[in-house]
């Protein structure tokens, strides 16, 4: 699925950027261009940054009591 229509960046490319170390929207923009034009996809990118892609990159969070 194309996540960033302006730049034609697919979701898997954004996810790969996050797994490669992009931790912020600016990092994703710098690595693959997604989110740098109209901004309509920025919310979806931020959801990926705080969602499963970050867990996949950093490992499973440890729950403490």
N, C-alpha and C positions, 0 to 999 in steps of 0.2 A: 504494500500500500504506500502511495506517495504521501508523506507527512507534510512536507513543505512544497506547496504548489508553485510558489514563485521561483524557487531554485530547482525544483524537480528532485528533491532529496527523499528517498524512500525511508520508511521507518527503520528498516534493518541497518541502514547506514548511520542513523542517529544513535541507535542502540550500540552499534560497534564503537562509535566515538565515545559514548559513555563508558563502555567496558574498557576502552583504551585510556581512560583517565579524565575525561571531561566531567567536571563536577558542578559546573554552573552553565547557565544559558549562554553566557559570553564564550565559554570554552567550546560549547557545541557549535556556536556560530563560527568560531575561528577554525575549528577542525573540519567542518563539512559544509558550512554556509547556511544551514537550516536556521530559520528564525531571524535572518538578518535583513529581510526586505519589509514586507507589510506587517509582520508580527502576528498574523492570525494563528500560526502554529505554535507560538511560544508557550501557550498553556499546555498543550499536549507534550511538548518537550519537557517542561517543568514537571509534569506528572511522571514522565519516564525517569527523570533525574531523582525523584524521591521515591519511586516505586521499585518494581522488581529489578530493573537494570542496575540500580545502585546496590541492592542486596547481592546480585550476581557478581558485581565487581568487588565489593568489600567483604563478602562472605556473610554467612547467616548471623544475624545479631544475637547476642547472648542476653537472655532475660535475667534480670536480677530482682530479688525481692526487696 
